């Protein structure tokens, strides 16, 4: 049993230890402790200043490198995508300045952006699964090239969006077909719209650039640098539809760490060999690479660029054939050699027309 004398002895011991510590700290150890702490503080201060200097130097080097790539970009890009029309499909939160920069680089390459489509949260919201399934059943009827009957809702919606973006009117290739316009109208209609367009889409695209932002899948604690494609099924369905229905497709994202749609495409056995990817389109280098990668993909030479193992630094130089937008004249059933009324009086085919293209 602990008695009162035990408590007294314990308290006396504590006070004696405190007194000895004060005496040593104020006496023999005073200078040693002070010098040690002063030296440590000065060392940390010097290290901080050195790191700051290194950071400033690295920042200057990066700025110089970006300035060089930006200046060289126009030369690299000129003629890469002459007369091509490109649709931007934005998934998740993509910064506006990144979209603007990509648009500028595509323009430098000779392309024009025919549409900027933002895929809304309703595209994947579990609570709206029944709504999407019903909507997909309606959209399939507008598809000129419908997917297999058992393709699933995700594939049907993806093909509806891409078909709407690239569907050209056969008689007037510079305009969307009636079915394509209907597809886009249905997808963007109502409070539960699946897609939002930056402006009205009036021209069909030749190719598609899918831009991935910050994904809930990618930011999950369980995400890895090489995610399993299963977590990106709706997004991968869009990429597959773009590959099937358009002239070419590039998938790009703003992440350097992986775990995003770019990594998922590279990990997908079916898409990795047919779809081009560019990591970190938030950087100047990535933004310049996207049009070059798209040109290479259109030419049948897809590749993976930017960060990651075994990734190429620059897409190969390719020469794309001119875009053929010749209207398809419907067969009127007339006899060979008959000239339709709309062409009577015009210069015969093959004759030189004043002011015409050479």
HELIX and SHEET records of a PDB file:
HELIX    1   1 UNK A    4  UNK A   26  1                                  23    
HELIX    2   2 UNK A   30  UNK A   77  1                                  48    
HELIX    3   3 UNK A   96  UNK A  108  1                                  13    
HELIX    4   4 UNK A  121  UNK A  123  5                                   3    
HELIX    5   5 UNK A  126  UNK A  128  5                                   3    
HELIX    6   6 UNK A  129  UNK A  139  1                                  11    
HELIX    7   7 UNK A  140  UNK A  142  5                                   3    
HELIX    8   8 UNK A  153  UNK A  166  1                                  14    
HELIX    9   9 UNK A  178  UNK A  187  1                                  10    
HELIX   10  10 UNK A  216  UNK A  219  1                                   4    
HELIX   11  11 UNK A  229  UNK A  232  5                                   4    
HELIX   12  12 UNK A  233  UNK A  245  1                                  13    
HELIX   13  13 UNK A  261  UNK A  267  1                                   7    
HELIX   14  14 UNK A  284  UNK A  298  1                                  15    
HELIX   15  15 UNK A  341  UNK A  343  5                                   3    
SHEET    1   A 7 UNK A 195  UNK A 197  0                                        
SHEET    2   A 7 UNK A 112  UNK A 119 -1                                        
SHEET    3   A 7 UNK A  85  UNK A  91  1                                        
SHEET    4   A 7 UNK A 207  UNK A 212  1                                        
SHEET    5   A 7 UNK A 249  UNK A 253  1                                        
SHEET    6   A 7 UNK A 276  UNK A 278  1                                        
SHEET    7   A 7 UNK A 304  UNK A 305  1                                        
SHEET    1   B 2 UNK A 168  UNK A 169  0                                        
SHEET    2   B 2 UNK A 172  UNK A 176 -1                                        
END                                                                             
